[in-house]
Amino acid sequence: MTIPALYLSHGAPPLVDDATWVAQLGAWAEDLPKPTAILVVSAHWESAPLTIGSTTTGTPLTYDFGGFAPKYYQVTYRSPGAPELARQVAALMPDGESVAHQGNRGLDHGAYVPLTVMYPDADIPVLQISMPTLDPERLLQLGQRLRPLREQGVLIVGSGFTTHGLPFLRDPSPQAVAPGWSAEFDAWAAERFAAGDLDALIDFRSKAPGMPYAHPTIEHFAPLFVTLGASSDPEQTPQQVIDGFWMGLSKRSIQVV
């Protein structure tokens, strides 16, 4: 069973209170074959060399955020451990390329927040690995190495946000109108996805409108390239499953085969 790979906009912890977004993510998961395991590359974990997180059942969560209501720090997601998947990931890396292990590193909110909505039963093994670089070309190569896992039913998830200009938001409400820079970047991304224009996506920092406001730092767009690399053809036209805005940020999310 070969399962698609996803790039999703993961949202902050209050995503779970947004009925529309919850419904969109839930419907997406229902349309997918049930994964044998889930491998997440999140915008919130950059570490070189590539680092493999906790493989234990009931991996703790990393509440890597501040200023939210107490209930968001009480969320749990006791998914099964994925030690065999961790071994496979390490084996897929090139000879001579070191792989680190951080067994006490819990799932961060880029991993667990969408999973609590998409797979609320927490009955699928989950493994998180770090982004060892933000270079799109190298992340494509990483995705290519991970591609064989899809044939085993492993769901590869690049978790970021299609726009993430938090310092430039003026209205923090979930229903806020998208600023011009966010709407322009989102429209450009939709067009580039529809065209399968990998070269432009790789060069988004200089070609996309709305920059650098849409991504003053690029870690939230970078996971896209792991997803595209894990596809059968990085220049394919991905299915754009979710669009729209939340707090004025683009939640555009895609699926590749």
Beta strands, then each sheet from edge to edge (+ up, - down):
strand 1: 5-9
strand 2: 37-46
strand 3: 51-52
strand 4: 100-101
strand 5: 126-131
strand 6: 154-160
strand 7: 239-242
strand 8: 245-246
strand 9: 249-250
strand 10: 253-256
sheet 1: 5+ 2+ 6+ 1+ 10- 7+
sheet 2: 3+ 4+
sheet 3: 8+ 9-
end
